[in-house]
């Protein structure tokens, strides 16, 4: 059970809205994965948000979960003590979060320790575990144990490089659009200012992808990153 008193008024309404984001079907899938992934003698919790919180809140299962995603001998958390001391349990949750970030999760994927310990946002805990499952499935390094349809594979970027000729063409197009060429007017300056900043970064650093002449033209005439899909995920 959560170690916090009852909420009243506005705070209670806010907490109820947060709790409504919790998904019972997702809980069942996460429990199935954790038990299969970790192995051993883990007892299955009774269904429900509070039971799921109680199952995870001392941090032991979480630490065992992140360790199970590494080959033997390479586990990031070396000691997982069984303890009733609150600060030690919260420390294990923190260790899991740091290890999950090192594994590849972004900060926005991670819940806060109090989200689990105090049960403030168990939906955030679900999102972290789902992101972890997706990352494990995506890595495809033989450590993931579970059904392939339990999580979505994360999109992988296709790194590319500009040729000198493409860089030259891009600078020429942007220069004309921004009025940098002789005789160019401001009347055709429809592209937003971020275009020039992007081109400066692309030309001064190792660029990660290639734009065709038609894509450069679209960019120069006001195409947005969403339309152009600059990352061009494979």
C-alpha positions in Angstrom: 0.0 0.0 0.0 1.0 3.6 -0.6 2.7 5.4 2.3 0.7 8.6 2.0 -2.4 10.1 3.6 -5.7 10.7 1.8 -6.0 13.5 -0.7 -8.6 16.2 -0.5 -10.2 18.8 -2.9 -8.2 19.7 -5.9 -5.3 17.5 -5.1 -7.6 14.5 -4.9 -9.1 15.4 -8.3 -5.6 15.6 -9.8 -4.6 12.3 -8.3 -7.8 10.6 -9.7 -7.0 11.9 -13.2 -3.4 10.5 -12.9 -4.7 7.2 -11.7 -7.2 7.0 -14.6 -4.2 6.7 -17.0 -3.2 3.4 -15.4 -4.0 0.5 -17.8 -4.9 -2.9 -16.3 -4.3 -4.8 -19.5 -0.8 -3.3 -19.7 -0.2 -4.3 -16.1 -1.0 -8.0 -16.9 1.4 -7.9 -19.9 4.2 -6.3 -17.8 3.8 -8.8 -15.0 4.0 -11.7 -17.5 7.2 -10.2 -19.0 8.9 -9.5 -15.7 8.2 -13.0 -14.4 9.5 -14.6 -17.6 12.4 -12.2 -18.0 13.7 -12.4 -14.4 12.9 -16.0 -13.8 13.4 -17.6 -10.4 10.7 -17.8 -7.8 8.9 -14.5 -8.3 5.4 -14.6 -6.9 2.7 -13.2 -9.2 0.9 -10.2 -7.7 -2.9 -10.0 -7.5 -4.3 -7.8 -10.2 -4.7 -4.1 -9.5 -2.7 -0.9 -9.3 -2.0 -1.0 -5.6 -0.9 -4.6 -5.7 1.4 -3.9 -8.7 2.9 -1.0 -6.7 3.4 -3.1 -3.6 5.1 -5.8 -5.8 7.7 -3.4 -7.2 8.1 -0.7 -4.5 11.1 -2.2 -2.6 13.1 -2.1 -5.8 14.3 -5.7 -5.7 12.4 -6.9 -8.7 13.3 -3.8 -10.7 17.0 -4.3 -10.1 16.7 -8.0 -11.0 14.9 -7.0 -14.2 17.5 -4.6 -15.4 20.3 -7.1 -14.6 18.5 -9.8 -16.6 19.0 -7.7 -19.7 22.8 -8.1 -19.5 25.0 -11.2 -20.1 26.1 -12.9 -16.9 29.0 -11.0 -15.2 28.0 -7.7 -16.9 25.0 -6.8 -14.7 25.0 -3.1 -13.8 23.7 -3.6 -10.2 26.2 -5.8 -8.3 24.4 -6.0 -5.0 20.6 -6.2 -4.4 20.1 -6.4 -0.7 16.9 -7.6 0.9 16.0 -4.9 3.4 13.0 -3.4 5.1 14.8 0.0 5.5 12.9 2.6 3.5 15.9 4.6 2.3 17.6 1.4 1.1 14.5 0.4 -0.8 14.3 3.9 -2.4 18.0 3.6 -3.2 17.3 0.4 -5.2 14.6 2.2 -7.2 17.1 4.9 -7.9 19.7 2.4 -9.0 17.2 0.8 -11.4 16.4 4.2 -12.9 20.1 5.1 -13.5 20.7 1.6 -15.0 17.7 2.0 -17.2 19.0 5.3 -18.5 22.4 3.8 -19.2 20.6 1.0 -21.0 19.2 3.5 -23.5 16.0 5.0 -22.1 15.7 8.7 -22.3 14.9 10.9 -19.4 11.3 11.4 -20.5 10.8 7.6 -20.3 11.8 7.4 -16.6 9.4 7.7 -13.7 10.4 9.4 -10.5 11.2 7.4 -7.4 8.1 8.8 -5.5 5.9 7.8 -8.4 6.4 4.2 -7.4 7.3 4.5 -3.7 4.3 6.7 -2.8 2.1 5.5 -5.7 1.8 9.0 -7.0 1.9 7.9 -10.7 1.9 4.2 -11.4 1.0 5.0 -15.0 4.5 6.6 -15.3 5.9 3.3 -13.9 4.1 1.4 -16.6 5.5 3.7 -19.3 9.0 3.2 -18.0 8.7 -0.6 -18.0 7.1 -0.5 -21.5 9.9 1.6 -22.8 12.4 -0.8 -21.2 10.7 -3.8 -22.9 10.7 -2.0 -26.2 14.4 -1.2 -25.9 15.3 -4.8 -25.0 13.3 -6.1 -27.9 14.9 -3.6 -30.3 18.5 -4.4 -29.2 17.9 -8.0 -30.3 21.0 -9.1 -28.4 19.6 -12.4 -27.2 18.9 -11.1 -23.7 15.2 -10.3 -24.2 12.8 -13.1 -22.9 9.2 -12.6 -23.9 6.8 -12.6 -26.8 7.8 -10.4 -29.7 4.4 -8.8 -29.8 4.4 -7.7 -26.2 6.3 -4.5 -27.1 7.0 -2.3 -30.1 10.4 -2.2 -31.6 11.9 1.3 -31.5 12.7 2.9 -34.9 16.3 2.9 -35.8 18.0 5.9 -37.5 19.8 5.4 -40.8 22.9 7.4 -40.6 24.0 9.1 -43.8 26.6 11.7 -44.9 26.7 14.7 -47.2 29.0 14.7 -50.1 30.9 17.9 -50.8 28.8 18.5 -53.9 25.6 18.2 -52.0 26.9 20.6 -49.4 27.8 23.1 -52.1 24.3 22.8 -53.7 22.7 23.2 -50.3 24.7 26.3 -49.4 23.8 27.8 -52.8 20.1 27.1 -52.5 20.0 28.5 -48.9 22.0 31.5 -49.9 19.6 32.4 -52.7 16.6 31.9 -50.5 18.0 34.0 -47.7 19.1 36.8 -50.0 22.8 36.0 -49.7 23.5 35.9 -53.5 24.1 39.1 -55.5 20.9 40.5 -56.8 18.6 38.4 -54.6 15.7 40.2 -53.0 14.0 39.8 -49.7 10.6 39.2 -51.4 11.3 35.5 -51.8 12.4 35.0 -48.2 9.7 32.5 -47.3 11.7 30.0 -45.4 11.9 30.3 -41.6 15.2 31.4 -39.9 15.9 27.9 -38.5 16.8 26.7 -42.0 20.0 28.8 -42.1 20.9 27.6 -38.6 20.4 24.0 -39.5 22.6 24.4 -42.6 25.3 26.0 -40.6 25.3 23.0 -38.2 25.2 20.5 -41.1 28.1 22.1 -42.9 30.3 22.7 -39.9 29.9 19.3 -38.1 29.8 15.7 -39.3 26.3 15.6 -40.8 24.2 12.5 -40.0 22.1 12.2 -43.2 21.8 13.2 -46.9 19.2 15.4 -48.5 18.5 15.2 -52.2 18.4 18.3 -54.4 14.6 18.2 -54.3 14.6 17.9 -50.5 17.0 20.8 -50.2 14.8 22.8 -52.4 11.8 21.9 -50.2 13.7 22.9 -47.1 14.8 26.2 -48.7 11.3 27.2 -49.7 9.8 26.7 -46.2 9.4 23.0 -45.7 9.1 22.1 -42.0 11.0 19.3 -40.3 7.8 17.3 -39.9 7.0 17.5 -43.6 10.5 16.9 -44.7 11.1 14.2 -42.0 14.7 15.2 -41.6 15.7 12.2 -39.5 14.4 9.8 -42.3 13.9 6.9 -40.0 14.6 3.5 -41.6 
